Amino acid sequence: MKTHAGAATCPRCRMLMIRRIEQTGASIAGTAREFAVSPVTVRKWLCRYREVGPAGLTDRSSRPLRSPARKMQPGPILNEAVMEIVHSPPTSLGINRTSWRLGDIKDVLAARGLMAGDRSIRSAIRDSGLRWKKARVSLTSHDPEYRRKVDVIKSTLASLSDKEAFFSIDELGPVAVKMRGGRALQRASVTRSVPQWQRSRGSFILTAALDLARNQVTFFYSERKNADEIIRLIDRLRDSYARYRTLYVSWDAAPWHRAQRLMQYLESINSQASRGAGPAVTIRELPTGAQFLNVIESVFSGLARAILHNSNTRASMRLEAL
């Protein structure tokens, strides 16, 4: 066996130390001074010599006889152990969770006598093609005619002519006029606060229509949400698009969008349109519970982020009157 790189003596020197003590009766301390080593070193080799003879003067392996804390390295064995764990629900292994965490996998492996580091476990998961990913919320509707209504809207948009326009219609509000929170650039030492309870300085409702082909918004402020305000909006659209043949309107299933008064009004203007008095108005109804398909909602979201968030607008005379 080779001598350890850090060994203070070689087997021949050790034999000389043993002979000095055994044959001449020299002391351990004196022998240590003579060979420039510590008494502990001399005593160690003397004990080994007396136990097993000259064979005890060779260096032993520094490898431990057992290594209970030795960690597994990435490979087929670790991969198989990790996959067996992650393909079982955590509750089946006594963990009160619905999804696995890295620490949980590590604890289960340790309980089975398999020690592995975080990096090795991540490597096993990566090799299997798995990733920790957040579930995506699927936007759905309970309307039994969902697919038919969506297909009608898509078909109308795809075949829209120059004399036709398609509008997404909705209302924003009532929006209270008060101090509002939001994300903003601030110094680390400053934290902006907004009172939880505030006295509103008024409110407003924004009734609007988005021209999907031209990305233009027609809007006005309303005092309430009802069929009269929708009729007012349609009248404004018919005036602005007087040279058009057909105006398609799409809105959600709010009660005032289906009011009998509104339906009678549409029937009346469409009768006039058949005689050449302005454009006809055709409804392309959105599926029930599918507000996410109403494109003007994205305009309202952008308006909220750009104007309402972080605002502290003083009420105008108009808003105070509402």
C-alpha positions in Angstrom: 0.0 0.0 0.0 1.2 3.5 -0.8 2.2 5.9 2.0 -0.4 8.6 2.6 0.6 12.0 1.1 0.5 13.7 4.5 2.2 11.0 6.5 5.0 12.2 8.8 6.9 8.9 8.5 7.4 5.9 6.2 7.2 2.2 7.1 11.0 1.9 7.4 11.2 4.9 9.8 8.4 3.4 11.9 10.3 0.1 12.1 13.4 2.0 13.3 11.4 3.7 16.0 10.0 0.4 17.2 13.4 -1.2 17.3 14.9 1.8 19.2 12.2 1.3 21.9 12.0 -2.5 21.9 15.8 -3.3 21.7 17.4 -0.3 23.5 14.6 0.5 25.9 14.4 4.1 24.7 11.4 6.1 25.9 8.6 7.2 23.7 9.3 10.9 24.3 13.0 10.5 23.5 12.3 8.5 20.4 9.8 11.2 19.2 12.4 13.9 19.7 15.0 11.9 17.8 12.7 11.3 14.8 11.1 14.7 14.9 7.5 13.5 15.4 5.0 13.7 18.2 4.8 11.1 21.0 1.3 10.4 19.9 2.7 9.2 16.5 5.3 7.0 18.1 2.7 5.5 20.5 0.3 4.8 17.6 2.8 2.8 15.6 4.1 1.0 18.7 0.5 -0.2 19.5 -0.1 -1.3 15.9 3.2 -3.2 15.8 2.4 -5.0 19.1 -1.1 -5.9 17.8 -0.3 -7.3 14.3 3.4 -7.2 13.9 5.3 -5.5 11.0 2.1 -5.5 8.9 0.7 -2.9 11.3 3.3 -0.4 10.2 1.7 0.2 6.8 -0.8 2.9 6.1 -4.4 1.8 6.3 -7.1 3.0 3.9 -8.7 6.3 4.9 -12.0 5.2 3.5 -14.6 4.8 6.4 -15.9 1.2 7.0 -19.5 2.5 6.8 -20.9 5.8 5.5 -24.6 6.1 6.6 -24.8 9.7 5.4 -23.3 9.1 2.0 -25.5 10.8 -0.7 -26.7 9.1 -3.9 -25.5 10.6 -7.1 -27.7 11.2 -10.2 -28.3 7.9 -12.0 -30.9 5.2 -12.8 -31.3 4.1 -9.2 -32.0 7.6 -7.9 -34.2 8.4 -10.9 -36.3 5.3 -10.3 -36.7 6.1 -6.6 -37.7 9.7 -7.2 -40.2 8.7 -9.9 -41.8 6.1 -7.7 -42.4 8.8 -5.1 -43.7 11.7 -7.3 -46.2 9.3 -9.1 -47.9 8.7 -5.8 -50.0 11.3 -4.0 -48.3 12.9 -1.0 -51.2 11.8 1.3 -50.5 8.2 0.5 -47.1 8.6 2.2 -48.3 10.5 5.2 -47.7 14.0 4.0 -50.6 16.4 4.5 -50.3 18.1 1.1 -51.8 17.9 -2.4 -48.6 18.4 -4.3 -45.0 17.4 -3.9 -42.2 19.8 -2.7 -38.5 19.2 -3.1 -38.1 18.9 0.7 -40.9 16.3 0.9 -39.3 14.1 -1.7 -36.0 14.4 0.1 -37.6 13.4 3.4 -39.3 10.3 1.9 -36.0 9.2 0.3 -34.3 9.6 3.7 -37.0 7.5 5.4 -36.2 4.8 2.9 -32.5 4.9 3.7 -31.7 6.8 0.5 -29.7 10.0 1.1 -29.7 12.5 -1.8 -28.9 16.2 -2.1 -31.3 18.8 -3.6 -29.2 19.1 -6.8 -29.4 15.4 -7.4 -33.1 15.2 -6.8 -33.7 18.2 -9.2 -31.5 16.4 -11.8 -33.6 13.2 -11.5 -36.8 15.2 -11.9 -35.4 17.1 -14.9 -34.2 13.9 -16.6 -37.7 12.6 -16.3 -39.1 15.6 -18.2 -41.2 16.8 -15.2 -41.4 20.5 -14.1 -43.1 22.3 -11.3 -45.7 24.4 -13.2 -48.7 26.4 -12.1 -52.1 25.2 -13.4 -53.7 27.5 -16.0 -57.3 28.5 -15.4 -59.4 27.4 -18.3 -62.0 30.0 -19.2 -65.3 28.3 -19.8 -69.1 28.9 -20.0 -72.0 26.9 -18.8 -74.1 28.1 -21.8 -75.3 24.9 -23.8 -75.1 27.0 -27.0 -71.6 28.3 -26.2 -69.9 26.8 -29.4 -72.7 27.9 -31.7 -72.7 31.5 -30.5 -68.9 31.7 -30.7 -68.9 30.3 -34.2 -71.5 32.8 -35.3 -69.4 35.7 -34.0 -66.3 34.3 -35.6 -68.0 33.8 -38.9 -69.5 37.4 -38.8 -66.0 38.9 -38.1 -64.4 36.8 -40.8 -66.8 37.9 -43.5 -67.2 41.6 -42.4 -67.5 43.9 -45.4 -66.6 47.6 -45.8 -70.2 48.6 -45.2 -70.5 46.6 -42.0 -69.1 47.2 -38.5 -68.9 45.0 -35.4 -69.1 46.5 -31.9 -68.3 45.1 -28.5 -70.6 46.8 -26.0 -70.5 47.0 -22.2 -70.6 49.3 -19.2 -67.9 50.1 -16.7 -69.1 50.9 -13.2 -70.5 52.3 -11.1 -67.0 53.4 -10.2 -66.6 55.2 -6.9 -64.5 58.4 -7.0 -62.0 58.0 -4.2 -58.3 57.4 -3.4 -57.1 54.1 -5.0 -54.2 51.8 -4.6 -52.1 50.2 -7.3 -48.5 49.4 -8.3 -46.2 52.4 -8.6 -42.4 53.1 -8.5 -41.5 54.2 -5.0 -38.4 54.6 -2.8 -37.6 51.6 -0.6 -38.1 53.8 2.5 -41.6 54.9 1.4 -44.8 52.9 1.4 -47.9 54.4 0.0 -51.1 53.7 2.0 -54.7 53.9 1.1 -57.5 54.0 3.7 -59.6 50.9 3.7 -62.8 52.9 4.5 -63.3 56.2 2.5 -66.2 58.5 1.9 -66.9 58.3 -1.9 -66.8 61.7 -3.7 -69.3 60.4 -6.2 -69.4 57.7 -8.9 -69.7 57.3 -12.6 -70.8 54.7 -15.2 -69.1 54.5 -18.6 -71.2 53.1 -21.4 -69.0 52.3 -24.4 -68.8 50.5 -27.7 -65.6 49.3 -29.3 -65.4 49.0 -33.1 -63.4 45.8 -33.5 -62.4 46.4 -37.1 -61.2 50.0 -36.6 -60.3 49.9 -32.9 -62.3 53.0 -32.1 -64.3 53.6 -28.9 -67.6 55.4 -28.7 -68.6 56.3 -25.1 -70.5 58.6 -22.8 -71.2 58.8 -19.0 -74.4 57.4 -17.7 -76.3 57.8 -14.5 -77.5 54.2 -14.5 -77.4 50.9 -16.4 -80.6 50.3 -18.3 -82.1 49.8 -21.7 -82.5 53.5 -22.3 -78.7 54.0 -22.1 -78.2 51.2 -24.6 -80.7 52.8 -26.9 -78.9 56.1 -26.5 -75.6 54.4 -27.4 -77.1 52.6 -30.5 -78.5 56.0 -31.7 -75.1 57.5 -31.4 -73.5 54.6 -33.4 -76.1 54.8 -36.1 -75.4 58.6 -36.4 -71.7 58.0 -36.6 -72.0 55.1 -39.0 -74.9 56.4 -41.0 -73.4 55.3 -44.4 -73.0 51.7 -43.2 -75.4 48.9 -44.1 -75.3 46.8 -41.0 -74.0 47.3 -37.4 -73.4 44.1 -35.5 -73.5 44.5 -31.7 -72.2 42.0 -29.2 -72.9 42.2 -25.4 -73.3 40.0 -22.4 -76.5 38.6 -20.9 -77.2 41.5 -18.5 -81.0 42.0 -18.0 -81.0 45.5 -19.7 -79.4 44.0 -22.8 -82.4 41.7 -23.2 -85.1 44.2 -22.1 -88.4 44.1 -24.1 -88.2 47.8 -24.7 -84.7 47.4 -26.3 -85.9 44.6 -28.5 -88.9 46.6 -29.7 -86.6 49.5 -30.5 -84.3 47.4 -32.6 -87.2 45.9 -34.5 -88.4 49.4 -35.2 -85.1 50.8 -36.5 -84.4 47.6 -38.6 -87.8 48.2 -40.2 -86.7 51.7 -41.1 -83.3 50.4 -42.3 -85.1 48.1 -44.7 -86.5 51.2 -46.4 -83.1 52.9 -46.5 -83.3 55.0 -43.3 -79.9 54.3 -41.7 -78.1 51.1 -40.9 -79.7 48.0 -39.5 -78.6 46.7 -36.1 -78.1 42.9 -35.6 -77.3 41.3 -32.3 -74.5 38.7 -31.9 -75.1 37.5 -28.4 -72.2 36.4 -26.3 -72.5 33.0 -24.4 -73.8 33.3 -20.9 -71.1 33.6 -18.3 -68.4 34.3 -21.0 -67.5 38.0 -20.2 -63.9 37.1 -21.1 -65.1 37.1 -24.8 -66.2 40.7 -24.5 -63.3 42.5 -26.1 -64.1 45.9 -24.6 -63.3 44.5 -21.2 -59.6 44.7 -22.1 -60.1 48.4 -22.8 -61.7 48.9 -19.4 -58.8 46.9 -17.8 -56.3 49.2 -19.5 -58.2 52.3 -18.5 -58.2 51.1 -14.8 -54.5 50.5 -14.8 -53.6 53.8 -16.5 -56.2 56.2 -14.9 -58.0 54.7 -11.9 -55.1 52.9 -10.1 -53.0 55.2 -7.9 -55.5 58.0 -8.4 -56.8 60.5 -6.0 -59.1 62.5 -8.3 -61.2 65.2 -6.9 -64.8 64.9 -7.9 -65.9 67.1 -10.7 -69.2 69.0 -10.6 -70.8 66.4 -12.8 -69.7 63.4 -10.6 -70.8 65.2 -7.4 -74.2 65.6 -9.0 -74.6 61.9 -9.7 
